[in-house]
Amino acid sequence: MNNQISNPKVEVEKGIDLNDKDYITCVLTSLKELEKNYAIALTEASNEELFQKYFNIFENISRLQREVYEVMFKKG
């Protein structure tokens, strides 16, 4: 049984124009930063209602970040 983790390597065009890899990397990076910032906001929430609102947003961002990562991994 092969337990090696791998994904297909896809070559992208080089140049000054943004390509799909550039765009999705930007999306992933932004989601990761949002996730970190909401984690900090959760620790500083001043009441339970605010904490729950931040937590719901944090969960959604975390889920979306994972979905974007999965797409990137599958596409190489």
Phi, psi and omega in degrees: 000131182267113180262011182288134176270127178208157174222159182291139176270127181244123178280139177241155181295142176261149179157189183274344179282142176288143177242181182302321180297319179298315182296313183289329175295320177297317178299312181298315179299317179296317179296321179295320178294317177300317180299315178297317182293322177290328176298319177293315180301324179299321182287344183247006180298133188275346178206169186295321181297315178296318178302314181296320178297313178297320182296319178297317178295316179303314179299317180295317178296317180299317179296314180295319178300318180294319179297317179296317178300316180299319178297314180299316181297314181296326182274353178079000000 
